[in-house]
Amino acid sequence: MIKLELPIMPPSVNTLWVNKHRGRYKSKRGKEFEEIAKHELKKQYKGEATKKTAQG
């Protein structure tokens, strides 16, 4: 079992996305949270990432 923890709470769903005339986009706050989360998870998990396929 792998246990990873984020030191911050994610922003609410309403602040993660911005609606514009050409569609929905990740907000500045959403992008910032994504970068922080990626950095923290990479720092905690030193193992090899695996991809799950349809076959298992």
LINQUI-V897431 format. One line per field, one symbol per residue. psi: psi as a letter, one per 40 degrees, with the letter a starting at -180 (. if undefined). burial: I if it has 9 or more other ideal C-beta (glycine too) atoms within 8 Angstrom, else O. Layout:
psi = ???
burial = ???
This chain:
psi = ihhhhheiiiiiddedihhideahihidddddddddddddddddheahiihhide.
burial = OOOOOIOOOOOOOOIIIOOOOOOOOOIOIIIOIIOIIOOIIOOOIOOOOOOOOOOO
